[in-house]
Amino acid sequence: MTRLVLFGAPLAIVASIVLNHGDSEAPTVVGQAATGATGGTTATPRPGQGSDEAADAERIASVPPGLAAPAMKETASRLVSSAEASTLDWRSRYGAIDDIGDGTGYTAGIIGFCSGTGDMLHLVESYTKGHPDNPLARFLPALRKVDGSDSHEGLDPGFTDAWHQAAGEPAFREAQDRTRDELYFDPAVRLAKLDGLGTLGQFVYYDAMVLHGPGVEADGFYGIRDAATASADTVAEGGDEKAYLNAFLDASRSAIKARKVQRDTTRIDTAQRVFLRAGNLGLEKPLVWRVYGETFRLD
């Protein structure tokens, strides 16, 4: 498998979601997942939804920053990039864009935003609000039309060149960072802390949110968490952290294996599971792992 194919693992993100701007709650689902997920689309209550917001905020404030600490967030970005793009240099991916043949259209940017899964559309819409003359703005009608499909209709020719041009602007790179945090990093870390997980567990949630998308179906992040909690208690429920994380990784791995494409599980088998077996719940360096047969190290 080439680096091109590895870039941007498919996001099983719900195609149309109502985003709760400024917080980290689970999305309210209003549409079917673009990547063929099965199951219903009615979200069940999650921590932060229908719960005591003040109490949740107090709980989160009472625990260490964990993955949200700048140095740990950098580590997380490098770990994800090793699986998404076979490189630790995640900042080199702002301008990357290609169709990797996974049914989600164009995959681009630092986290694999996809034209067929809603997050690329959200990124370009939010960026255009503050920068209406950006080179991607003229493609918004086409992005809305192809959302939920792998179509390039209205995007070719010109969209990839426009993406490269936009990525040269600091404001667009900052927009990618914000969208990554809003859709993936912040919700994952917040929920992991409410579940009582340490830094490794917070990363496991984040990587799963990126890989599977914030869907409530069986192959979406929240569906995977439901499967894990059905077989093991979270730390917040009095469970053992290693046992719960093993259950979560088992559920995540099963979701990967159920796919028709991109069924490689090394980001779990020879990366996250390695850290867990070593008891490195704090995700402390040095870290050595393998993804797709390639060895990476962070000292």
Summary of the structure (lengths in Angstrom):
residues: 299
radius of gyration: 18.1
end to end distance: 27.2
largest distance: 55.0
contacts: 1038
relative contact order: 0.16
helix: 50%
strand: 8%
